[in-house]
Amino acid sequence: MTRIIAGEWRGHPLPKLKTGSVRPTTDRARTILFDTLRDVSDMRVLDLYSGTGALGFEALSRGAISLISIDRDSKYINEQKLWMKKREKIFNAYVGDVQGILKKLTQKFDLILADPPYAELLSANIIHLIEVHAAENAYFVYESARRDETILDSEVFKLLKEKVVAETKIRIYKAH
């Protein structure tokens, strides 16, 4: 069972459906990610391809002030909403296509998380929309398959750190 690693909700189990193809970010990968980011207090977080919500909920537990979660599977979004009902944080969740929803959002975010299905690479259009929604000095975290050699074509983000954990490659970028 996947649980929150640290912060206010440490040890709380995350939403888990018995069916579906979502691959939650492992505890080890989340630890490495948040140790690298250090302090996410007061950050506004956008979680793309959110699945169970592991990354976004970990950020909220560690002090982020708000979270917007997007996934195309309503089962996962409904589970996230149920999980958040008991918690007093600013949370919104949207079911649908990431690109379509990003076009409708107007907010800027301090931390943008993208963990698309490994077979689905981020398109140039989605990267552009992520750039549009990045606050000054924002972080962008991109999870992909270990063997993914995609180079982010961005004039906004510069690679800060890259780490491979089991079958996952985590790239952390910072807006400059």
Buried (B, 14 or more C-beta within 10 A) or exposed (E): EBEBBBBEBEEBEBBBEEEEEBBBBBBEBBBBBBEBBEEBEEBBBBBBBBBBBBBBBBBBBBEBBBBBBBBBBEBBBBBBBEBBEEEEBEBEBBBEEBBEBBEEBEEBBBBBBBBBBBEEEBEEEBBBBBBEBBBEEBBBBBBBBEEEEEEBEBEBBEBBBEEEBEEBBBBBBBBE
